[in-house]
Amino acid sequence: MYSELLRLCGISSSEDDVHLCTSPLYHTAVLAFATDALHGGQTVVVMDRWDAAGALELVARHGVTNTHVVPTQFHRLLALPDEVRELADISSLRYVLHGAAPCSVDVKRRMIAWWGPVIVEYYGTTEGGGTVVTAAEWLERPGTVGRTWPGAEIRILDDDGCRVGNGTPGLVYIKLGSEPFEYHGDPDKTAGNRLGDFFTVGDIGYVDDEGYLFLCDRVADVIIAGGVNIYPAEIEGVLLAHPAVADVAVVGALDEALGERVVAVVLPMPERAADPSLIADLLAHCAGHLARFKTPTEVRLVESLPRDPNGKLPRRLVREQVRAATDPAPG
């Protein structure tokens, strides 16, 4: 997989390369990329735990040429003090793959401005994939996760299983590989995500006229307020562009009138006081960048969010916490 992605982007690897492993090896992509590097005779540097400044130090110390990261790690790197980023020696990096979770346009644009054209994004799942996009392609089409690689095929279907036109969001279906798979002990889930030779993991997206895929969100995370679909990832991207936000999860709280309302759960940067002025600032920021119906009705400040070591944020857990809270809905 790793070698194939590199080949598709015109990148060659050699025994002189050094791979930095930034996440736990029980993650499918992390393990695949690390073992591919080992099979190619590369040196593999494994971090004990993720630390943004520590990662930069390891890149400089070992002359790291390639790595695999997730968007949360990009955000942590960008949050480092300016002097740390300016002094960081990243000249050895030749390619940096990222995936596993959505990356906001603002975060990725800033990373490309800092690290240059070495950043390559892919979209795939443990079950199969997928698409790939270089930094140059992405800058021409901000937000895309790329076009399918050889042998892969993607279809965008509506709720009735019919294909939709370019530019129209629908459920993303990926063609099964040569080896069919099953979810262990869950035949209903296996059957439920299949449509002929294609499967879905519940992502919503659309394809443009050139075949580039854009993801909107997971169908299970879509907020429906007054009959209108609202994609949390878009709102999270706006909030992550605010300098006081370290992390964020946007979920739907129950609302008697609308069905659901938009709630942003925000982890502030350590240096920013978690007080009412910050909440007002964030609401104003959203109002200036989002349509009124997408703007959060409430911002809750927290001390942590339940991201796993691979950078994935289970919005379900956040949603349950928000809905279980006793705070009355703002009137």
C-alpha positions as protocol buffer text, in pm:
chain_id: "A"
residue {
  index: 1
  type: MET
  ca { x: 0 y: 0 z: 0 }
}
residue {
  index: 2
  type: TYR
  ca { x: 272 y: 247 z: 103 }
}
residue {
  index: 3
  type: SER
  ca { x: 489 y: 176 z: -199 }
}
residue {
  index: 4
  type: GLU
  ca { x: 189 y: 196 z: -431 }
}
residue {
  index: 5
  type: LEU
  ca { x: 84 y: 536 z: -296 }
}
residue {
  index: 6
  type: LEU
  ca { x: 436 y: 668 z: -346 }
}
residue {
  index: 7
  type: ARG
  ca { x: 452 y: 533 z: -700 }
}
residue {
  index: 8
  type: LEU
  ca { x: 122 y: 701 z: -788 }
}
residue {
  index: 9
  type: CYS
  ca { x: 267 y: 1034 z: -674 }
}
residue {
  index: 10
  type: GLY
  ca { x: 591 y: 987 z: -866 }
}
residue {
  index: 11
  type: ILE
  ca { x: 794 y: 930 z: -548 }
}
residue {
  index: 12
  type: SER
  ca { x: 1068 y: 670 z: -525 }
}
residue {
  index: 13
  type: SER
  ca { x: 1206 y: 527 z: -201 }
}
residue {
  index: 14
  type: SER
  ca { x: 1539 y: 368 z: -115 }
}
residue {
  index: 15
  type: GLU
  ca { x: 1727 y: 198 z: 169 }
}
residue {
  index: 16
  type: ASP
  ca { x: 1866 y: 539 z: 262 }
}
residue {
  index: 17
  type: ASP
  ca { x: 1521 y: 665 z: 364 }
}
residue {
  index: 18
  type: VAL
  ca { x: 1424 y: 708 z: 730 }
}
residue {
  index: 19
  type: HIS
  ca { x: 1061 y: 661 z: 834 }
}
residue {
  index: 20
  type: LEU
  ca { x: 920 y: 824 z: 1149 }
}
residue {
  index: 21
  type: CYS
  ca { x: 636 y: 630 z: 1314 }
}
residue {
  index: 22
  type: THR
  ca { x: 424 y: 886 z: 1503 }
}
residue {
  index: 23
  type: SER
  ca { x: 125 y: 675 z: 1615 }
}
residue {
  index: 24
  type: PRO
  ca { x: 56 y: 335 z: 1777 }
}
residue {
  index: 25
  type: LEU
  ca { x: 131 y: 35 z: 1557 }
}
residue {
  index: 26
  type: TYR
  ca { x: -209 y: -125 z: 1616 }
}
residue {
  index: 27
  type: HIS
  ca { x: -354 y: 122 z: 1364 }
}
residue {
  index: 28
  type: THR
  ca { x: -381 y: -44 z: 1021 }
}
residue {
  index: 29
  type: ALA
  ca { x: -223 y: 235 z: 817 }
}
residue {
  index: 30
  type: VAL
  ca { x: 54 y: 306 z: 1068 }
}
residue {
  index: 31
  type: LEU
  ca { x: 153 y: -61 z: 1081 }
}
residue {
  index: 32
  type: ALA
  ca { x: 133 y: -100 z: 702 }
}
residue {
  index: 33
  type: PHE
  ca { x: 352 y: 202 z: 634 }
}
residue {
  index: 34
  type: ALA
  ca { x: 609 y: 109 z: 900 }
}
residue {
  index: 35
  type: THR
  ca { x: 640 y: -252 z: 782 }
}
residue {
  index: 36
  type: ASP
  ca { x: 657 y: -142 z: 418 }
}
residue {
  index: 37
  type: ALA
  ca { x: 947 y: 83 z: 513 }
}
residue {
  index: 38
  type: LEU
  ca { x: 1119 y: -204 z: 695 }
}
residue {
  index: 39
  type: HIS
  ca { x: 1068 y: -438 z: 400 }
}
residue {
  index: 40
  type: GLY
  ca { x: 1234 y: -175 z: 182 }
}
residue {
  index: 41
  type: GLY
  ca { x: 1540 y: -169 z: 407 }
}
residue {
  index: 42
  type: GLN
  ca { x: 1464 y: 172 z: 556 }
}
residue {
  index: 43
  type: THR
  ca { x: 1543 y: 284 z: 908 }
}
residue {
  index: 44
  type: VAL
  ca { x: 1224 y: 319 z: 1117 }
}
residue {
  index: 45
  type: VAL
  ca { x: 1217 y: 556 z: 1414 }
}
residue {
  index: 46
  type: VAL
  ca { x: 929 y: 483 z: 1654 }
}
residue {
  index: 47
  type: MET
  ca { x: 804 y: 752 z: 1891 }
}
residue {
  index: 48
  type: ASP
  ca { x: 715 y: 642 z: 2245 }
}
residue {
  index: 49
  type: ARG
  ca { x: 423 y: 883 z: 2237 }
}
residue {
  index: 50
  type: TRP
  ca { x: 319 y: 1175 z: 2021 }
}
residue {
  index: 51
  type: ASP
  ca { x: 475 y: 1509 z: 2102 }
}
residue {
  index: 52
  type: ALA
  ca { x: 485 y: 1785 z: 1840 }
}
residue {
  index: 53
  type: ALA
  ca { x: 816 y: 1941 z: 1943 }
}
residue {
  index: 54
  type: GLY
  ca { x: 963 y: 1595 z: 1996 }
}
residue {
  index: 55
  type: ALA
  ca { x: 864 y: 1491 z: 1644 }
}
residue {
  index: 56
  type: LEU
  ca { x: 1046 y: 1789 z: 1495 }
}
residue {
  index: 57
  type: GLU
  ca { x: 1353 y: 1709 z: 1704 }
}
residue {
  index: 58
  type: LEU
  ca { x: 1353 y: 1347 z: 1580 }
}
residue {
  index: 59
  type: VAL
  ca { x: 1320 y: 1461 z: 1218 }
}
residue {
  index: 60
  type: ALA
  ca { x: 1631 y: 1676 z: 1258 }
}
residue {
  index: 61
  type: ARG
  ca { x: 1830 y: 1425 z: 1466 }
}
residue {
  index: 62
  type: HIS
  ca { x: 1771 y: 1121 z: 1242 }
}
residue {
  index: 63
  type: GLY
  ca { x: 1734 y: 1294 z: 906 }
}
residue {
  index: 64
  type: VAL
  ca { x: 1379 y: 1161 z: 869 }
}
residue {
  index: 65
  type: THR
  ca { x: 1274 y: 1152 z: 504 }
}
residue {
  index: 66
  type: ASN
  ca { x: 915 y: 1031 z: 536 }
}
residue {
  index: 67
  type: THR
  ca { x: 636 y: 985 z: 787 }
}
residue {
  index: 68
  type: HIS
  ca { x: 264 y: 925 z: 825 }
}
residue {
  index: 69
  type: VAL
  ca { x: 55 y: 1165 z: 1034 }
}
residue {
  index: 70
  type: VAL
  ca { x: -307 y: 1246 z: 1113 }
}
residue {
  index: 71
  type: PRO
  ca { x: -467 y: 1594 z: 1100 }
}
residue {
  index: 72
  type: THR
  ca { x: -470 y: 1631 z: 1480 }
}
residue {
  index: 73
  type: GLN
  ca { x: -91 y: 1608 z: 1472 }
}
residue {
  index: 74
  type: PHE
  ca { x: -79 y: 1879 z: 1206 }
}
residue {
  index: 75
  type: HIS
  ca { x: -284 y: 2102 z: 1435 }
}
residue {
  index: 76
  type: ARG
  ca { x: -53 y: 2032 z: 1730 }
}
residue {
  index: 77
  type: LEU
  ca { x: 250 y: 2118 z: 1515 }
}
residue {
  index: 78
  type: LEU
  ca { x: 94 y: 2445 z: 1405 }
}
residue {
  index: 79
  type: ALA
  ca { x: 18 y: 2532 z: 1769 }
}
residue {
  index: 80
  type: LEU
  ca { x: 389 y: 2530 z: 1859 }
}
residue {
  index: 81
  type: PRO
  ca { x: 547 y: 2870 z: 1933 }
}
residue {
  index: 82
  type: ASP
  ca { x: 662 y: 3057 z: 1624 }
}
residue {
  index: 83
  type: GLU
  ca { x: 1027 y: 3041 z: 1730 }
}
residue {
  index: 84
  type: VAL
  ca { x: 1011 y: 2660 z: 1761 }
}
residue {
  index: 85
  type: ARG
  ca { x: 864 y: 2622 z: 1414 }
}
residue {
  index: 86
  type: GLU
  ca { x: 1106 y: 2870 z: 1260 }
}
residue {
  index: 87
  type: LEU
  ca { x: 1410 y: 2691 z: 1403 }
}
residue {
  index: 88
  type: ALA
  ca { x: 1289 y: 2341 z: 1312 }
}
residue {
  index: 89
  type: ASP
  ca { x: 1508 y: 2165 z: 1054 }
}
residue {
  index: 90
  type: ILE
  ca { x: 1271 y: 1971 z: 828 }
}
residue {
  index: 91
  type: SER
  ca { x: 1492 y: 1988 z: 520 }
}
residue {
  index: 92
  type: SER
  ca { x: 1534 y: 1608 z: 511 }
}
residue {
  index: 93
  type: LEU
  ca { x: 1161 y: 1542 z: 458 }
}
residue {
  index: 94
  type: ARG
  ca { x: 1077 y: 1414 z: 109 }
}
residue {
  index: 95
  type: TYR
  ca { x: 719 y: 1295 z: 156 }
}
residue {
  index: 96
  type: VAL
  ca { x: 461 y: 1307 z: 434 }
}
residue {
  index: 97
  type: LEU
  ca { x: 146 y: 1099 z: 402 }
}
residue {
  index: 98
  type: HIS
  ca { x: -165 y: 1189 z: 595 }
}
residue {
  index: 99
  type: GLY
  ca { x: -511 y: 1037 z: 629 }
}
residue {
  index: 100
  type: ALA
  ca { x: -727 y: 849 z: 883 }
}
residue {
  index: 101
  type: ALA
  ca { x: -940 y: 1155 z: 964 }
}
residue {
  index: 102
  type: PRO
  ca { x: -1067 y: 1473 z: 792 }
}
residue {
  index: 103
  type: CYS
  ca { x: -825 y: 1764 z: 767 }
}
residue {
  index: 104
  type: SER
  ca { x: -962 y: 2118 z: 766 }
}
residue {
  index: 105
  type: VAL
  ca { x: -873 y: 2337 z: 470 }
}
residue {
  index: 106
  type: ASP
  ca { x: -710 y: 2601 z: 692 }
}
residue {
  index: 107
  type: VAL
  ca { x: -489 y: 2350 z: 875 }
}
residue {
  index: 108
  type: LYS
  ca { x: -372 y: 2181 z: 556 }
}
residue {
  index: 109
  type: ARG
  ca { x: -308 y: 2507 z: 375 }
}
residue {
  index: 110
  type: ARG
  ca { x: -88 y: 2624 z: 665 }
}
residue {
  index: 111
  type: MET
  ca { x: 101 y: 2294 z: 675 }
}
residue {
  index: 112
  type: ILE
  ca { x: 174 y: 2309 z: 301 }
}
residue {
  index: 113
  type: ALA
  ca { x: 293 y: 2669 z: 345 }
}
residue {
  index: 114
  type: TRP
  ca { x: 533 y: 2547 z: 616 }
}
residue {
  index: 115
  type: TRP
  ca { x: 644 y: 2203 z: 493 }
}
residue {
  index: 116
  type: GLY
  ca { x: 601 y: 2256 z: 121 }
}
residue {
  index: 117
  type: PRO
  ca { x: 492 y: 2011 z: -152 }
}
residue {
  index: 118
  type: VAL
  ca { x: 600 y: 1700 z: 41 }
}
residue {
  index: 119
  type: ILE
  ca { x: 249 y: 1650 z: 184 }
}
residue {
  index: 120
  type: VAL
  ca { x: 38 y: 1376 z: 22 }
}
residue {
  index: 121
  type: GLU
  ca { x: -315 y: 1288 z: 134 }
}
residue {
  index: 122
  type: TYR
  ca { x: -495 y: 959 z: 86 }
}
residue {
  index: 123
  type: TYR
  ca { x: -848 y: 841 z: 157 }
}
residue {
  index: 124
  type: GLY
  ca { x: -909 y: 479 z: 237 }
}
residue {
  index: 125
  type: THR
  ca { x: -1041 y: 246 z: 503 }
}
residue {
  index: 126
  type: THR
  ca { x: -926 y: -72 z: 671 }
}
residue {
  index: 127
  type: GLU
  ca { x: -1176 y: -244 z: 442 }
}
residue {
  index: 128
  type: GLY
  ca { x: -1032 y: -95 z: 122 }
}
residue {
  index: 129
  type: GLY
  ca { x: -979 y: 224 z: -78 }
}
residue {
  index: 130
  type: GLY
  ca { x: -924 y: 469 z: -213 }
}
residue {
  index: 131
  type: THR
  ca { x: -798 y: 803 z: -344 }
}
residue {
  index: 132
  type: VAL
  ca { x: -476 y: 1003 z: -330 }
}
residue {
  index: 133
  type: VAL
  ca { x: -388 y: 1369 z: -391 }
}
residue {
  index: 134
  type: THR
  ca { x: -60 y: 1562 z: -402 }
}
residue {
  index: 135
  type: ALA
  ca { x: -11 y: 1903 z: -244 }
}
residue {
  index: 136
  type: ALA
  ca { x: -9 y: 2071 z: -587 }
}
residue {
  index: 137
  type: GLU
  ca { x: -339 y: 1909 z: -685 }
}
residue {
  index: 138
  type: TRP
  ca { x: -491 y: 1995 z: -349 }
}
residue {
  index: 139
  type: LEU
  ca { x: -396 y: 2363 z: -374 }
}
residue {
  index: 140
  type: GLU
  ca { x: -586 y: 2379 z: -703 }
}
residue {
  index: 141
  type: ARG
  ca { x: -890 y: 2210 z: -541 }
}
residue {
  index: 142
  type: PRO
  ca { x: -879 y: 2284 z: -165 }
}
residue {
  index: 143
  type: GLY
  ca { x: -1061 y: 2023 z: 39 }
}
residue {
  index: 144
  type: THR
  ca { x: -1035 y: 1732 z: -203 }
}
residue {
  index: 145
  type: VAL
  ca { x: -907 y: 1392 z: -91 }
}
residue {
  index: 146
  type: GLY
  ca { x: -806 y: 1308 z: -446 }
}
residue {
  index: 147
  type: ARG
  ca { x: -889 y: 1076 z: -733 }
}
residue {
  index: 148
  type: THR
  ca { x: -904 y: 699 z: -724 }
}
residue {
  index: 149
  type: TRP
  ca { x: -583 y: 504 z: -768 }
}
residue {
  index: 150
  type: PRO
  ca { x: -562 y: 227 z: -1033 }
}
residue {
  index: 151
  type: GLY
  ca { x: -796 y: -61 z: -959 }
}
residue {
  index: 152
  type: ALA
  ca { x: -1011 y: 143 z: -721 }
}
residue {
  index: 153
  type: GLU
  ca { x: -1357 y: 272 z: -804 }
}
residue {
  index: 154
  type: ILE
  ca { x: -1590 y: 502 z: -614 }
}
residue {
  index: 155
  type: ARG
  ca { x: -1959 y: 567 z: -662 }
}
residue {
  index: 156
  type: ILE
  ca { x: -2175 y: 833 z: -498 }
}
residue {
  index: 157
  type: LEU
  ca { x: -2526 y: 701 z: -435 }
}
residue {
  index: 158
  type: ASP
  ca { x: -2846 y: 844 z: -290 }
}
residue {
  index: 159
  type: ASP
  ca { x: -3065 y: 682 z: -24 }
}
residue {
  index: 160
  type: ASP
  ca { x: -3227 y: 462 z: -289 }
}
residue {
  index: 161
  type: GLY
  ca { x: -2893 y: 330 z: -415 }
}
residue {
  index: 162
  type: CYS
  ca { x: -2902 y: 535 z: -736 }
}
residue {
  index: 163
  type: ARG
  ca { x: -2599 y: 726 z: -864 }
}
residue {
  index: 164
  type: VAL
  ca { x: -2609 y: 1103 z: -824 }
}
residue {
  index: 165
  type: GLY
  ca { x: -2463 y: 1368 z: -1051 }
}
residue {
  index: 166
  type: ASN
  ca { x: -2125 y: 1535 z: -1009 }
}
residue {
  index: 167
  type: GLY
  ca { x: -2129 y: 1791 z: -731 }
}
residue {
  index: 168
  type: THR
  ca { x: -2422 y: 1630 z: -551 }
}
residue {
  index: 169
  type: PRO
  ca { x: -2347 y: 1482 z: -207 }
}
residue {
  index: 170
  type: GLY
  ca { x: -2436 y: 1122 z: -140 }
}
residue {
  index: 171
  type: LEU
  ca { x: -2311 y: 811 z: 34 }
}
residue {
  index: 172
  type: VAL
  ca { x: -1959 y: 712 z: -77 }
}
residue {
  index: 173
  type: TYR
  ca { x: -1933 y: 350 z: -194 }
}
residue {
  index: 174
  type: ILE
  ca { x: -1596 y: 188 z: -266 }
}
residue {
  index: 175
  type: LYS
  ca { x: -1547 y: -115 z: -489 }
}
residue {
  index: 176
  type: LEU
  ca { x: -1453 y: -431 z: -303 }
}
residue {
  index: 177
  type: GLY
  ca { x: -1099 y: -558 z: -354 }
}
residue {
  index: 178
  type: SER
  ca { x: -1010 y: -898 z: -491 }
}
residue {
  index: 179
  type: GLU
  ca { x: -1054 y: -1048 z: -143 }
}
residue {
  index: 180
  type: PRO
  ca { x: -1404 y: -1000 z: 9 }
}
residue {
  index: 181
  type: PHE
  ca { x: -1416 y: -925 z: 381 }
}
residue {
  index: 182
  type: GLU
  ca { x: -1656 y: -977 z: 669 }
}
residue {
  index: 183
  type: TYR
  ca { x: -1698 y: -797 z: 1000 }
}
residue {
  index: 184
  type: HIS
  ca { x: -1614 y: -1059 z: 1262 }
}
residue {
  index: 185
  type: GLY
  ca { x: -1925 y: -1187 z: 1435 }
}
residue {
  index: 186
  type: ASP
  ca { x: -2147 y: -923 z: 1276 }
}
residue {
  index: 187
  type: PRO
  ca { x: -2317 y: -1057 z: 961 }
}
residue {
  index: 188
  type: ASP
  ca { x: -2581 y: -782 z: 975 }
}
residue {
  index: 189
  type: LYS
  ca { x: -2316 y: -510 z: 955 }
}
residue {
  index: 190
  type: THR
  ca { x: -2142 y: -698 z: 674 }
}
residue {
  index: 191
  type: ALA
  ca { x: -2464 y: -719 z: 474 }
}
residue {
  index: 192
  type: GLY
  ca { x: -2573 y: -367 z: 562 }
}
residue {
  index: 193
  type: ASN
  ca { x: -2275 y: -191 z: 410 }
}
residue {
  index: 194
  type: ARG
  ca { x: -2281 y: -378 z: 76 }
}
residue {
  index: 195
  type: LEU
  ca { x: -2440 y: -290 z: -254 }
}
residue {
  index: 196
  type: GLY
  ca { x: -2334 y: -540 z: -516 }
}
residue {
  index: 197
  type: ASP
  ca { x: -1955 y: -524 z: -550 }
}
residue {
  index: 198
  type: PHE
  ca { x: -1933 y: -203 z: -346 }
}
residue {
  index: 199
  type: PHE
  ca { x: -1925 y: -122 z: 26 }
}
residue {
  index: 200
  type: THR
  ca { x: -1960 y: 192 z: 237 }
}
residue {
  index: 201
  type: VAL
  ca { x: -1835 y: 297 z: 579 }
}
residue {
  index: 202
  type: GLY
  ca { x: -2093 y: 575 z: 601 }
}
residue {
  index: 203
  type: ASP
  ca { x: -1901 y: 870 z: 456 }
}
residue {
  index: 204
  type: ILE
  ca { x: -2091 y: 1141 z: 271 }
}
residue {
  index: 205
  type: GLY
  ca { x: -1918 y: 1310 z: -20 }
}
residue {
  index: 206
  type: TYR
  ca { x: -1933 y: 1420 z: -381 }
}
residue {
  index: 207
  type: VAL
  ca { x: -1718 y: 1401 z: -694 }
}
residue {
  index: 208
  type: ASP
  ca { x: -1641 y: 1700 z: -917 }
}
residue {
  index: 209
  type: ASP
  ca { x: -1631 y: 1697 z: -1297 }
}
residue {
  index: 210
  type: GLU
  ca { x: -1265 y: 1590 z: -1296 }
}
residue {
  index: 211
  type: GLY
  ca { x: -1324 y: 1293 z: -1067 }
}
residue {
  index: 212
  type: TYR
  ca { x: -1187 y: 1447 z: -747 }
}
residue {
  index: 213
  type: LEU
  ca { x: -1361 y: 1330 z: -431 }
}
residue {
  index: 214
  type: PHE
  ca { x: -1467 y: 1574 z: -158 }
}
residue {
  index: 215
  type: LEU
  ca { x: -1587 y: 1442 z: 178 }
}
residue {
  index: 216
  type: CYS
  ca { x: -1860 y: 1616 z: 376 }
}
residue {
  index: 217
  type: ASP
  ca { x: -1896 y: 1403 z: 690 }
}
residue {
  index: 218
  type: ARG
  ca { x: -2009 y: 1069 z: 832 }
}
residue {
  index: 219
  type: VAL
  ca { x: -2379 y: 1003 z: 788 }
}
residue {
  index: 220
  type: ALA
  ca { x: -2410 y: 911 z: 1157 }
}
residue {
  index: 221
  type: ASP
  ca { x: -2270 y: 1253 z: 1257 }
}
residue {
  index: 222
  type: VAL
  ca { x: -2489 y: 1474 z: 1036 }
}
residue {
  index: 223
  type: ILE
  ca { x: -2699 y: 1720 z: 1237 }
}
residue {
  index: 224
  type: ILE
  ca { x: -3055 y: 1767 z: 1113 }
}
residue {
  index: 225
  type: ALA
  ca { x: -3193 y: 2100 z: 1235 }
}
residue {
  index: 226
  type: GLY
  ca { x: -3535 y: 2198 z: 1110 }
}
residue {
  index: 227
  type: GLY
  ca { x: -3507 y: 1944 z: 829 }
}
residue {
  index: 228
  type: VAL
  ca { x: -3175 y: 2084 z: 703 }
}
residue {
  index: 229
  type: ASN
  ca { x: -2859 y: 1870 z: 694 }
}
residue {
  index: 230
  type: ILE
  ca { x: -2562 y: 2031 z: 869 }
}
residue {
  index: 231
  type: TYR
  ca { x: -2214 y: 1879 z: 843 }
}
residue {
  index: 232
  type: PRO
  ca { x: -2012 y: 1910 z: 1168 }
}
residue {
  index: 233
  type: ALA
  ca { x: -1677 y: 1886 z: 987 }
}
residue {
  index: 234
  type: GLU
  ca { x: -1737 y: 2219 z: 813 }
}
residue {
  index: 235
  type: ILE
  ca { x: -1806 y: 2397 z: 1142 }
}
residue {
  index: 236
  type: GLU
  ca { x: -1509 y: 2228 z: 1311 }
}
residue {
  index: 237
  type: GLY
  ca { x: -1285 y: 2351 z: 1031 }
}
residue {
  index: 238
  type: VAL
  ca { x: -1396 y: 2709 z: 1090 }
}
residue {
  index: 239
  type: LEU
  ca { x: -1337 y: 2683 z: 1465 }
}
residue {
  index: 240
  type: LEU
  ca { x: -995 y: 2521 z: 1422 }
}
residue {
  index: 241
  type: ALA
  ca { x: -889 y: 2829 z: 1227 }
}
residue {
  index: 242
  type: HIS
  ca { x: -936 y: 3036 z: 1544 }
}
residue {
  index: 243
  type: PRO
  ca { x: -604 y: 3076 z: 1730 }
}
residue {
  index: 244
  type: ALA
  ca { x: -763 y: 3004 z: 2070 }
}
residue {
  index: 245
  type: VAL
  ca { x: -891 y: 2659 z: 1970 }
}
residue {
  index: 246
  type: ALA
  ca { x: -677 y: 2352 z: 2037 }
}
residue {
  index: 247
  type: ASP
  ca { x: -943 y: 2097 z: 1944 }
}
residue {
  index: 248
  type: VAL
  ca { x: -1316 y: 2086 z: 1880 }
}
residue {
  index: 249
  type: ALA
  ca { x: -1609 y: 1852 z: 1830 }
}
residue {
  index: 250
  type: VAL
  ca { x: -1940 y: 1971 z: 1687 }
}
residue {
  index: 251
  type: VAL
  ca { x: -2249 y: 1763 z: 1765 }
}
residue {
  index: 252
  type: GLY
  ca { x: -2625 y: 1787 z: 1764 }
}
residue {
  index: 253
  type: ALA
  ca { x: -2809 y: 1842 z: 2092 }
}
residue {
  index: 254
  type: LEU
  ca { x: -3178 y: 1757 z: 2111 }
}
residue {
  index: 255
  type: ASP
  ca { x: -3413 y: 2049 z: 2050 }
}
residue {
  index: 256
  type: GLU
  ca { x: -3792 y: 2038 z: 2083 }
}
residue {
  index: 257
  type: ALA
  ca { x: -3854 y: 2288 z: 1803 }
}
residue {
  index: 258
  type: LEU
  ca { x: -3585 y: 2195 z: 1548 }
}
residue {
  index: 259
  type: GLY
  ca { x: -3511 y: 1832 z: 1634 }
}
residue {
  index: 260
  type: GLU
  ca { x: -3144 y: 1913 z: 1683 }
}
residue {
  index: 261
  type: ARG
  ca { x: -2932 y: 2222 z: 1739 }
}
residue {
  index: 262
  type: VAL
  ca { x: -2562 y: 2279 z: 1680 }
}
residue {
  index: 263
  type: VAL
  ca { x: -2333 y: 2261 z: 1984 }
}
residue {
  index: 264
  type: ALA
  ca { x: -1956 y: 2315 z: 1965 }
}
residue {
  index: 265
  type: VAL
  ca { x: -1747 y: 2148 z: 2235 }
}
residue {
  index: 266
  type: VAL
  ca { x: -1414 y: 2331 z: 2241 }
}
residue {
  index: 267
  type: LEU
  ca { x: -1079 y: 2255 z: 2401 }
}
residue {
  index: 268
  type: PRO
  ca { x: -906 y: 2595 z: 2434 }
}
residue {
  index: 269
  type: MET
  ca { x: -536 y: 2654 z: 2386 }
}
residue {
  index: 270
  type: PRO
  ca { x: -351 y: 2632 z: 2721 }
}
residue {
  index: 271
  type: GLU
  ca { x: -266 y: 3002 z: 2723 }
}
residue {
  index: 272
  type: ARG
  ca { x: -626 y: 3115 z: 2666 }
}
residue {
  index: 273
  type: ALA
  ca { x: -854 y: 3153 z: 2968 }
}
residue {
  index: 274
  type: ALA
  ca { x: -1174 y: 2951 z: 2944 }
}
residue {
  index: 275
  type: ASP
  ca { x: -1418 y: 3229 z: 3025 }
}
residue {
  index: 276
  type: PRO
  ca { x: -1738 y: 3382 z: 2881 }
}
residue {
  index: 277
  type: SER
  ca { x: -1537 y: 3625 z: 2667 }
}
residue {
  index: 278
  type: LEU
  ca { x: -1385 y: 3332 z: 2477 }
}
residue {
  index: 279
  type: ILE
  ca { x: -1728 y: 3182 z: 2415 }
}
residue {
  index: 280
  type: ALA
  ca { x: -1852 y: 3515 z: 2279 }
}
residue {
  index: 281
  type: ASP
  ca { x: -1542 y: 3545 z: 2062 }
}
residue {
  index: 282
  type: LEU
  ca { x: -1590 y: 3197 z: 1915 }
}
residue {
  index: 283
  type: LEU
  ca { x: -1959 y: 3253 z: 1844 }
}
residue {
  index: 284
  type: ALA
  ca { x: -1875 y: 3579 z: 1666 }
}
residue {
  index: 285
  type: HIS
  ca { x: -1603 y: 3402 z: 1468 }
}
residue {
  index: 286
  type: CYS
  ca { x: -1851 y: 3138 z: 1353 }
}
residue {
  index: 287
  type: ALA
  ca { x: -2113 y: 3399 z: 1266 }
}
residue {
  index: 288
  type: GLY
  ca { x: -1859 y: 3570 z: 1042 }
}
residue {
  index: 289
  type: HIS
  ca { x: -1772 y: 3253 z: 849 }
}
residue {
  index: 290
  type: LEU
  ca { x: -2085 y: 3038 z: 847 }
}
residue {
  index: 291
  type: ALA
  ca { x: -2445 y: 3065 z: 739 }
}
residue {
  index: 292
  type: ARG
  ca { x: -2676 y: 3148 z: 1029 }
}
residue {
  index: 293
  type: PHE
  ca { x: -2831 y: 2800 z: 1043 }
}
residue {
  index: 294
  type: LYS
  ca { x: -2484 y: 2643 z: 1072 }
}
residue {
  index: 295
  type: THR
  ca { x: -2360 y: 2874 z: 1348 }
}
residue {
  index: 296
  type: PRO
  ca { x: -2351 y: 2698 z: 1686 }
}
residue {
  index: 297
  type: THR
  ca { x: -2626 y: 2792 z: 1929 }
}
residue {
  index: 298
  type: GLU
  ca { x: -2390 y: 2706 z: 2212 }
}
residue {
  index: 299
  type: VAL
  ca { x: -2018 y: 2668 z: 2279 }
}
residue {
  index: 300
  type: ARG
  ca { x: -1906 y: 2449 z: 2569 }
}
residue {
  index: 301
  type: LEU
  ca { x: -1547 y: 2474 z: 2691 }
}
residue {
  index: 302
  type: VAL
  ca { x: -1386 y: 2153 z: 2815 }
}
residue {
  index: 303
  type: GLU
  ca { x: -1051 y: 2038 z: 2953 }
}
residue {
  index: 304
  type: SER
  ca { x: -1020 y: 1740 z: 2718 }
}
residue {
  index: 305
  type: LEU
  ca { x: -1180 y: 1562 z: 2423 }
}
residue {
  index: 306
  type: PRO
  ca { x: -1186 y: 1182 z: 2380 }
}
residue {
  index: 307
  type: ARG
  ca { x: -950 y: 1150 z: 2084 }
}
residue {
  index: 308
  type: ASP
  ca { x: -785 y: 811 z: 2058 }
}
residue {
  index: 309
  type: PRO
  ca { x: -406 y: 774 z: 2005 }
}
residue {
  index: 310
  type: ASN
  ca { x: -462 y: 762 z: 1628 }
}
residue {
  index: 311
  type: GLY
  ca { x: -624 y: 1105 z: 1623 }
}
residue {
  index: 312
  type: LYS
  ca { x: -979 y: 984 z: 1568 }
}
residue {
  index: 313
  type: LEU
  ca { x: -1256 y: 1163 z: 1756 }
}
residue {
  index: 314
  type: PRO
  ca { x: -1565 y: 951 z: 1830 }
}
residue {
  index: 315
  type: ARG
  ca { x: -1832 y: 1220 z: 1806 }
}
residue {
  index: 316
  type: ARG
  ca { x: -2082 y: 966 z: 1940 }
}
residue {
  index: 317
  type: LEU
  ca { x: -1922 y: 988 z: 2284 }
}
residue {
  index: 318
  type: VAL
  ca { x: -1924 y: 1368 z: 2277 }
}
residue {
  index: 319
  type: ARG
  ca { x: -2285 y: 1370 z: 2157 }
}
residue {
  index: 320
  type: GLU
  ca { x: -2389 y: 1140 z: 2442 }
}
residue {
  index: 321
  type: GLN
  ca { x: -2215 y: 1365 z: 2695 }
}
residue {
  index: 322
  type: VAL
  ca { x: -2380 y: 1676 z: 2555 }
}
residue {
  index: 323
  type: ARG
  ca { x: -2725 y: 1518 z: 2553 }
}
residue {
  index: 324
  type: ALA
  ca { x: -2681 y: 1379 z: 2903 }
}
residue {
  index: 325
  type: ALA
  ca { x: -2587 y: 1719 z: 3044 }
}
residue {
  index: 326
  type: THR
  ca { x: -2846 y: 1888 z: 3258 }
}
residue {
  index: 327
  type: ASP
  ca { x: -2778 y: 2237 z: 3126 }
}
residue {
  index: 328
  type: PRO
  ca { x: -3098 y: 2379 z: 2979 }
}
residue {
  index: 329
  type: ALA
  ca { x: -3105 y: 2459 z: 2609 }
}
residue {
  index: 330
  type: PRO
  ca { x: -3053 y: 2830 z: 2544 }
}
residue {
  index: 331
  type: GLY
  ca { x: -3380 y: 3000 z: 2479 }
}
